[in-house]
Amino acid sequence: MTKLSFKSISKWLPGLILLLIGLIYFAFLPVNYDFDGTVFSQFLRHALVKNDLSVTHQPQHPLYIPLNYLLYTALKKTIGYNVLEYFHLQLFSLFFGLLTVWITYKILKQIVGPDRYCLHIAGMALAAFAYGPWYYSVEAEVHMAGLFFVAAGIYLLFFKPGDADKLTPSAGAALCFVLAAGFHLTNGLIAAAVLLIFILEKKPIGKMIRFFALYGTFLLLALAIFAVASKINLVDFYKNQLLGNDILAGHKISYWTGFSIGALWDSLKSVANGILVPA
């Protein structure tokens, strides 16, 4: 009879720990409710009752409701799925929370080496039970799916074993970052961090241009799909998303308002006036 070694156990231990984390998350779902989750579940229920995705608009996270609408509808037709919309969105968060823990484990293996098992497990625990990931993995929120795709993009671009100079990792990472922005548009700012890493690591300029060309193309395409599906004029939508005014800068709220270059300039002028102009 062959004795089990720690090395052989370590092959299935991460999966077992991930399962345990999932069970802990699941046990806490019934006692976790927040305001945003009730709003999102109401949007999802409205679309499901009307059987029409265009009745809800969430431009700040354009992928969240459409994907859950399609997923809920497919499950209902195939297996008779009929749970509360809030609980469905919690399950969605839990699923992506576990995927985020798993991708963190894979990144750690590349950073600290494959044989440092204790650090791998400690990293999984930190990723699972730090306040932010824990909170958003048990709530009906948009953030865990976005965090997973950010982490997956970073893994593909900087940590996945293989030839990092090929087109596939860049395209995969660009797509992941666009999907992350689809769950919350501010996730798209990860592109600034990627640019900084490219510069600090002195990556070839051609690779930088290729990545950001892919990223920009995928992002504009994703926004176009959302605008068309939501029956919003595409030109106006792009103008408001990219150049319009931002509600955080004190401008009038628009239901399609997003990150704004124009609002950024207004905000900087306000800061300058506050510093330079005497009271």
LOZA-279790 format. One line per field, with one value per residue (C-alpha): x negated, y negated, z negated; residue number from 1. Coordinates in Angstrom, 3 decimals, always signed. Layout:
N
c1 <- c(X;...)
c2 <- c(Y;...)
c3 <- c(Z;...)
nr <- c(NUM;...)
This chain:
279
c1 <- c(+0.000;-1.450;-1.662;-0.318;-2.978;-2.376;-3.322;-0.575;+1.939;+1.004;+2.377;+5.942;+5.695;+6.344;+9.521;+10.677;+10.009;+11.866;+14.850;+14.727;+14.634;+17.628;+19.594;+18.774;+19.880;+23.080;+23.944;+23.872;+26.004;+29.379;+28.202;+26.589;+28.654;+27.744;+29.471;+27.655;+28.563;+32.269;+32.082;+30.226;+32.637;+35.587;+34.049;+33.548;+37.090;+38.551;+36.734;+37.757;+41.420;+41.552;+39.448;+37.607;+34.033;+34.406;+36.700;+33.705;+30.712;+27.503;+24.866;+22.386;+22.283;+23.705;+22.948;+24.322;+28.087;+28.014;+25.769;+27.846;+31.062;+29.778;+28.382;+31.577;+33.729;+31.567;+31.595;+35.350;+35.976;+33.559;+33.916;+36.975;+34.835;+37.093;+35.276;+35.532;+33.683;+31.695;+30.543;+29.640;+27.423;+25.815;+25.011;+23.524;+21.279;+20.299;+19.291;+17.033;+15.706;+14.441;+12.970;+11.123;+9.670;+8.578;+6.885;+5.138;+3.771;+2.443;+0.770;-0.850;-2.252;-4.053;-5.278;-6.570;-7.200;-5.184;-6.599;-5.753;-2.393;-1.827;-2.050;+0.365;+2.932;+2.402;+2.917;+6.159;+7.413;+6.457;+8.201;+11.302;+11.743;+10.318;+13.158;+13.834;+13.835;+15.776;+18.422;+18.956;+18.895;+21.998;+23.916;+26.000;+23.394;+21.542;+18.000;+16.798;+17.238;+15.320;+12.541;+12.213;+11.806;+9.243;+7.262;+7.628;+6.381;+3.356;+2.640;+2.808;+0.695;-2.042;-1.962;-0.647;-3.456;-4.350;-5.279;-3.969;-4.882;-2.255;+1.022;+3.256;+2.281;+2.653;+6.032;+7.228;+6.112;+7.694;+10.971;+10.849;+10.306;+13.215;+15.442;+14.344;+15.376;+18.681;+19.453;+18.364;+16.961;+14.380;+12.664;+11.549;+9.024;+6.868;+5.508;+3.573;+1.845;+1.056;-0.493;-2.672;-3.855;-4.658;-6.747;-8.552;-9.358;-10.447;-8.165;-8.454;-6.411;-4.796;-3.418;-1.999;-0.300;+1.087;+2.537;+4.195;+5.523;+7.195;+8.441;+9.903;+11.550;+13.128;+14.325;+15.972;+17.605;+18.953;+20.401;+21.939;+23.656;+25.050;+26.302;+28.009;+29.582;+30.795;+32.168;+29.907;+28.569;+25.000;+23.400;+24.987;+24.030;+20.347;+20.353;+21.756;+19.620;+16.323;+16.698;+19.820;+20.248;+19.798;+22.274;+19.394;+18.298;+21.669;+23.305;+26.830;+27.375;+27.981;+28.949;+26.075;+23.459;+20.087;+16.441;+15.904;+12.850;+14.834;+15.775;+12.156;+11.074;+13.865;+12.821;+9.164;+10.212;+12.272;+9.303;+7.081;+9.625;+9.930;+6.166;+5.324;+8.367;+8.576;+11.802)
c2 <- c(+0.000;-3.358;-6.004;-9.429;-12.117;-15.797;-16.448;-14.147;-15.633;-19.136;-18.382;-18.147;-20.253;-23.623;-22.229;-20.916;-24.266;-26.032;-23.747;-24.516;-28.260;-27.856;-26.056;-28.811;-31.470;-29.554;-29.186;-32.974;-33.873;-33.955;-36.602;-39.046;-41.774;-45.276;-48.152;-47.808;-44.138;-44.840;-47.382;-44.978;-42.142;-44.451;-45.341;-41.658;-40.747;-43.556;-42.300;-38.688;-39.562;-41.706;-39.147;-42.121;-43.104;-46.635;-47.706;-48.071;-50.379;-49.968;-51.866;-51.933;-48.114;-47.211;-43.485;-42.626;-42.577;-41.274;-38.332;-37.415;-37.790;-35.355;-32.977;-32.954;-32.469;-29.592;-27.814;-28.234;-26.725;-23.823;-22.760;-24.667;-27.123;-29.444;-31.085;-34.601;-37.038;-38.315;-34.797;-34.183;-37.265;-36.079;-32.731;-34.626;-36.594;-33.420;-31.694;-34.532;-34.933;-31.344;-31.882;-34.938;-32.867;-30.248;-32.701;-34.261;-30.824;-30.417;-33.837;-33.046;-29.809;-31.828;-34.497;-32.368;-29.072;-25.854;-24.179;-26.806;-25.257;-27.126;-30.484;-29.289;-28.288;-31.463;-33.500;-31.677;-32.356;-36.024;-36.359;-34.601;-36.258;-39.759;-42.205;-43.269;-39.840;-38.316;-41.053;-41.046;-37.250;-36.891;-39.943;-40.522;-42.908;-43.604;-43.624;-40.020;-39.213;-42.383;-41.538;-38.050;-39.335;-41.924;-39.169;-36.842;-39.547;-40.207;-36.476;-36.084;-39.163;-38.755;-35.346;-32.630;-30.180;-30.208;-32.746;-36.090;-37.785;-35.902;-37.533;-35.170;-36.306;-39.979;-39.396;-37.266;-39.865;-42.723;-40.798;-40.054;-43.733;-44.724;-42.143;-43.583;-47.044;-45.512;-44.728;-48.178;-50.796;-51.991;-48.603;-49.819;-52.042;-48.924;-49.887;-52.723;-50.247;-47.953;-50.869;-51.687;-48.073;-48.032;-51.183;-50.038;-46.648;-48.305;-46.196;-46.634;-49.544;-47.262;-45.002;-48.026;-49.353;-45.916;-45.411;-48.828;-48.594;-45.309;-46.730;-49.855;-47.884;-45.346;-48.085;-50.192;-47.072;-46.045;-49.527;-49.489;-46.159;-47.527;-50.733;-48.873;-46.301;-49.123;-51.140;-54.136;-56.302;-55.058;-58.437;-60.108;-57.161;-57.332;-61.104;-60.879;-57.927;-59.316;-63.107;-63.966;-65.297;-63.159;-63.234;-63.272;-66.652;-68.164;-67.902;-66.825;-63.082;-61.240;-57.591;-56.853;-59.038;-57.368;-58.282;-61.618;-63.378;-66.631;-66.272;-65.494;-68.831;-70.687;-69.002;-70.013;-73.617;-73.583;-72.300;-75.017;-77.717;-76.415;-76.625;-79.806;-82.034;-83.565;-83.161)
c3 <- c(+0.000;+1.061;-1.637;-0.886;-0.869;-1.499;+2.121;+3.383;+0.944;+2.080;+5.560;+4.348;+1.167;+2.928;+4.490;+1.114;-0.546;+2.249;+1.660;-2.072;-1.362;+0.941;-1.790;-4.292;-1.810;-1.069;-4.764;-5.172;-2.133;-3.984;-6.471;-4.049;-2.424;-1.302;+0.458;+3.799;+3.937;+3.530;+6.365;+8.674;+7.897;+8.623;+12.005;+12.775;+11.692;+13.800;+16.889;+16.216;+15.622;+18.763;+20.661;+22.115;+21.327;+22.694;+19.815;+17.478;+17.940;+15.958;+17.988;+15.102;+15.168;+18.585;+18.471;+15.022;+15.542;+19.158;+18.256;+15.211;+17.214;+19.842;+17.222;+15.150;+18.255;+19.534;+16.156;+15.831;+19.249;+18.800;+15.143;+13.913;+11.949;+9.930;+7.019;+5.638;+7.858;+4.878;+4.030;+7.670;+7.668;+4.409;+6.039;+8.976;+6.580;+4.720;+7.952;+9.053;+5.525;+5.656;+9.128;+7.786;+4.942;+7.471;+9.820;+6.794;+5.972;+9.517;+9.437;+6.081;+7.475;+10.129;+7.691;+4.814;+6.631;+6.878;+3.745;+1.123;+0.246;-3.007;-1.237;+1.445;-1.168;-3.205;-0.032;+0.734;-2.795;-2.532;+0.831;-0.490;-3.873;-3.500;-4.102;-0.510;+1.168;-1.734;-1.707;+2.043;+2.377;+0.186;+1.428;+4.567;+5.952;+9.200;+7.877;+7.590;+11.264;+12.132;+9.679;+11.132;+14.681;+13.542;+11.779;+14.766;+17.130;+14.932;+14.809;+18.588;+19.242;+16.633;+14.923;+17.245;+18.152;+21.836;+24.463;+23.195;+26.493;+28.489;+29.494;+27.512;+23.971;+24.944;+26.584;+23.665;+21.115;+23.084;+23.264;+19.519;+18.690;+20.936;+19.230;+15.873;+17.079;+18.156;+14.522;+13.349;+15.717;+13.187;+13.502;+16.911;+15.122;+14.669;+18.084;+16.394;+14.070;+17.007;+18.890;+15.868;+15.646;+19.358;+18.925;+15.759;+17.271;+20.516;+22.668;+26.457;+27.747;+30.313;+27.592;+25.733;+28.872;+29.717;+26.246;+26.012;+29.566;+28.643;+25.352;+26.959;+29.773;+27.414;+25.032;+27.735;+29.169;+25.756;+25.171;+28.641;+27.974;+24.705;+26.346;+29.192;+26.831;+24.568;+27.515;+26.791;+29.604;+30.089;+30.896;+27.862;+25.691;+26.686;+26.244;+22.721;+21.668;+22.939;+22.943;+20.959;+17.447;+14.361;+11.450;+8.941;+10.315;+9.447;+12.857;+13.689;+13.483;+16.733;+16.750;+19.113;+17.423;+16.870;+16.401;+18.077;+19.488;+19.514;+15.853;+14.956;+16.463;+14.606;+11.375;+11.813;+12.475;+9.274;+7.279;+8.785;+7.939;+4.386;+3.887;+5.789;+5.257;+1.737;-0.214)
nr <- c(1;2;3;4;5;6;7;8;9;10;11;12;13;14;15;16;17;18;19;20;21;22;23;24;25;26;27;28;29;30;31;32;33;34;35;36;37;38;39;40;41;42;43;44;45;46;47;48;49;50;51;52;53;54;55;56;57;58;59;60;61;62;63;64;65;66;67;68;69;70;71;72;73;74;75;76;77;78;79;80;81;82;83;84;85;86;87;88;89;90;91;92;93;94;95;96;97;98;99;100;101;102;103;104;105;106;107;108;109;110;111;112;113;114;115;116;117;118;119;120;121;122;123;124;125;126;127;128;129;130;131;132;133;134;135;136;137;138;139;140;141;142;143;144;145;146;147;148;149;150;151;152;153;154;155;156;157;158;159;160;161;162;163;164;165;166;167;168;169;170;171;172;173;174;175;176;177;178;179;180;181;182;183;184;185;186;187;188;189;190;191;192;193;194;195;196;197;198;199;200;201;202;203;204;205;206;207;208;209;210;211;212;213;214;215;216;217;218;219;220;221;222;223;224;225;226;227;228;229;230;231;232;233;234;235;236;237;238;239;240;241;242;243;244;245;246;247;248;249;250;251;252;253;254;255;256;257;258;259;260;261;262;263;264;265;266;267;268;269;270;271;272;273;274;275;276;277;278;279)
